[in-house]
Amino acid sequence: MKIGLSYDLKSEIALAQDHPDDALEEYDSLETVDGIAAALESLGHSVVKLSGGRKFLANILESDVDFVFNISEGRGNYRGREAQIPAVLEMLDIPYSGSDPQCLAIALDKPLTKKLVQSAGVHTPKWEIVSNRQEMKEVCQDSFPLPAFIKPAFEGSSKGIRIGCRVEDRDQMAMVIGTIFEQYRQPVMVEEFISGDEVTVGIVGNSPPQIVGIMRILPKKRSTNFVYSLEVKRDWQNQVDYECPAQLEAKVLKKIADFSLRAFDTLGCRDFARLDFRLDRKGMPCFLEINPLPGLNPKSSDLPIMAYKMGWNYQGLISSVLNAALNRYPGTGALMKHSKIIKVG
């Protein structure tokens, strides 16, 4: 099968002069692109690198691919940017991996996502959205519980998630909200800070989706104020230990799995996703966010790391995502017969 690979390389993104230092965080390295391409080729496919943005538009019209494996984050500061490539592929009637434009646009909008998963019975921390300076004054004057956590409303890949985003008082809250307004030029989410363990969950497949693993992120210097921030993720080998399977009570693990699958289903996710939770003092999982386009760096991304710890290999992970996607399209049996099926888990 001839598979196109859509992505956005850090090296191909033009930055504004006043960009924050994490502006390229969501985009991919050549290591990720080459890793996925090698995995697909090992399964018997030929791979065409389509890139992203304008290059993608030219390449997809010329390449005559059978299918697209999509990891593109999209261009610009739009909250629907992750939907750009899937929307083009749907217009051209080209099958692709991952969630559809609607799901991707919703999931990048943290407030809307929380409203939807709350309506499905998934527990979340208390939160408020701040869209302008007047709303900032109001939230800083009301009884919102402290400590709180402040983050951009429409970002992924831990953009804007810093150690200093945990605030203890109203003055600090106002300062951090103002900084995020200035740097990211979008609404800000003020969220109740949950001091318990940080947990991330990987899901692969459809009908039914499968929990790859539940992984606890343990700081090497234990603290109730731990934040799985961008600073930590950039230095994860020195900062944290990854425990997978997570050594938690069976009833807590069951609740995490239930909330994860419920959120996946409610938002209409497909093929794969990763979800983040914090545990409160009673062990209740509190949903933070979902990423239906999770990182696939073979060395440093959370989903591959938890897959390895659960006995998978990288080729098996990519194979599982690919075959989940192919199974969604009628008439792909002819395409799949040329693909090696890797059994994992």
Order of alpha helices (4+ residues) and beta strands (2+ residues): beta-alpha-beta-alpha-beta-alpha-alpha-alpha-beta-alpha-beta-beta-alpha-beta-beta-beta-alpha-alpha-beta-alpha-beta-beta-alpha-alpha-alpha
